[in-house]
Amino acid sequence: MSDSEWTKVDFQQFLNKYGKEIIIKNAPTILYSKKDKEHEAYNSLIAFFFIAGFLLIYIALSYFLAFIFFNLIIFEKIMITQSATNIGRIPE
């Protein structure tokens, strides 16, 4: 390991003393392809809003139409009909 000592320097003071050319000359090149870039989140955001919207609409419709689907008299008639038609059947 080297015995050099690192000291923290104010960036603006370094620019004033040495100029910006030394920084530009010694800066590493950053190369990346289009595939390496982080993808745009717009499509995901739009999909999220569509799914959330449809889910809220479904919940609202289910709530307002629950009295049709959970009517006790209709439910009993359906269960009696189903159990009567299943009598004598052999389960597979």
N, C-alpha and C positions, 0 to 999 in steps of 0.2 A: 504494500500500500504506500501511497505517497504521503509525505509528511507536510504537504501544503495545507495551508489554513484558509478556510473559506469565510469570508465576511459578507454580511448582508449589506447591499448597496441600494440606495434609492434609485429607482429606474429613471426618473426625470433628471437627477443629478448626473447619472451615467450618460444619458443622452446629451446633456449640455457639455460634458467634458470631452466625449469621444465622437459624438455625432451618430446619426442613424445608419450610415453606410456600413459600419462594422457589424451592426446587428443584422442588416439585410444580407450581407455577404456570408456571415457565419450561421445563418438560420438554416435549419434542416428543411429539405424539400418535402412537402406533404403531397403524396400522390395517392389517389384513391379513384376507383372506378365508380360508375353509376350504381353498380350492384352493392358496393360497400357502404354507400350512403344510407343513412337511416331513412326508412320509407316514410312517406307523407302519411300522416294520421287522419287525413280528411275522409278517406273512404271508410275507415273504421269508425270514425265519429258519426258519419251519415248512417252507416249500418246500425250503430248503437241506437240512434234516435228513432229509426224506423222500427226496430225490434221493441224498444221501450214503448213507443207509441201504440203499436199493435197489442202489446201486452196490457197496457192500460185500457185500451178499448175493449179487449176481451174480458178483463176483470169487471169493467163497468156493465157490459152486456150480461155477463154471468150473474152479477148482483141484481140487476133489474129483472132478469128473466128467471130467477131462482124459484119463484112461486109456481112457475109452470112445470119445471123439472122435478121439484120436490113436493108436489102435491101428494098428500098421504093417501087419498082415495085412489088416484090413478096408479100410484106405486103399488098399493095392495092388489089392485086388479091385474096389473102386469105380473106380479109375483105369483098370484094364484094361477093365472093362465100358464105361466112358464112351468110351475111345479106340476100342473095337471098334464101338460104335454110331455114332461120328462118321466112320468111314472111308467115303469116297465122297461125303460131303456137300460141297456147294459153299458156301463162306462167302458170306454176303450182304453 
